[in-house]
Amino acid sequence: MKNIIYLILFFFISFCLNTFSQAQNIDIKGQVIKYNKFEKSNVPFNKVTLALYKLNTQDKSWILISKTISDENGEFYFYDVPVGEYYIQVNKKKNFKINVIPIDKSKYDYLELPVLKYK
């Protein structure tokens, strides 16, 4: 009887470890804005290219993960991104460091980033 309890406990712990150790890929949503000196306010930066990069720690090179273009509201998406640290490059000039963290997919469809301010 004791062996059966240990066997059940072993399978339960193995199942839990396997379930929680699997990498989670996240969809990312963000918005990029820029300052318009004529309107003297921040406006959506539309139709701009955004590139998602990861730093290769071994040789310090940049690995391109994905590219996208912002819509008319300055909003953009990156899909199926593994958890980790990344950089978003806007318009081939300005870099923003982001951390992609696990989310509760039963509550959220994507990870929403703070607004990126391009100057």
N, C-alpha and C positions, 0 to 999 in steps of 0.2 A: 504494500500500500504506500509506503514511504517513497519507494522508487517511482511510482506513478505520479505522485505529487511533484517530485523533483523533475521528472520528465515534462510534465505540463508546464511547470514554472520555467524550465529551460526554453521550451518552444515559445512561450509568451514573451520572455525577455528577448529572444532572438528576433521575433517578429517586430517588437517595438524598436529595437536598435536598427533594424533594416529599414523600417518605415521612416524614422527620423533622420537617418544618415543620408538619404537620397538627396541629391542636389535639386534645388528648386529654381526653376527659371521664371523670371518676372517680366511682365510688360511694363514699360515706363512711359509715363505721360508728362509732358512739360510745356512750358511756354517761354518764348524768348521775346524780349522787348528792347527797344532802343529809344534814345532821347531824340526828339525832333525839335531842333532849335527854332524852327519857324512857329510851331505850335506851343513851344516851351512846355512840353510834357512828354511822358513816356507813351509810346505807341507800339502796337504789335509789330514785330519784325517778321514780315511775311515773305514767303518764297526764298528763304535763306537755307543754305545747306548746313546740316549739322552732322558731324561724324563722331561716332562712339569709339574710343580707343582704350586699350588696356596696356599698361606698362609691363614689358617683359623684364622681370627683375634680374635675370641672368646676364643679359647683355645691354640692358637699359634702352632697348629699342621699343618703338610703339607698334602695337598690333591693332590693325583696323578691324573692328568687330562688325560695324554696321553704319550705313549712311541713310539719312532721310532729309526731307524738305519740309519746312514749316508751312502751315496753311495760312489763309488770309487773316486769322486771329493770332498768328504767331505760335500756334500749338503744334506739337510734334509728338511722335510716338517711336519708341524702339521696342521691338517684340522679341520675346523669348530670350532674355538676357540672363545668364547665370549670375548668382549672387557673387558680389565682389566689389573691388574698387575700380572705378573707370574715370575717364576724362571725356567731356563733350567739347568738341572744337566747333566754334561757330564761325562761319564765313572764312575758314582757313586762317583765322587770326587769334581769336580769344579762346582760352581753355577754361573750363569749369570742372572742378573735381567733384565727383559724386560717389556715394556708396549705395550699392544696390543691396537691400536687405530682404530677408524673407518676410512675406506678408501672409495674412490669413486669407486665402483665396475664396473662402466661403463668405467673407465679408467685403472684400475689395477685388475689383477686376484688374487693377494696375497700381503701381507705385507712382504717386504724384510728387514731382519734384517742386522745390521752390522756384519762383520765377527767375529766369536767367536774365540779367541786365547787361546788355551789350552796349559798350560805349565807343 
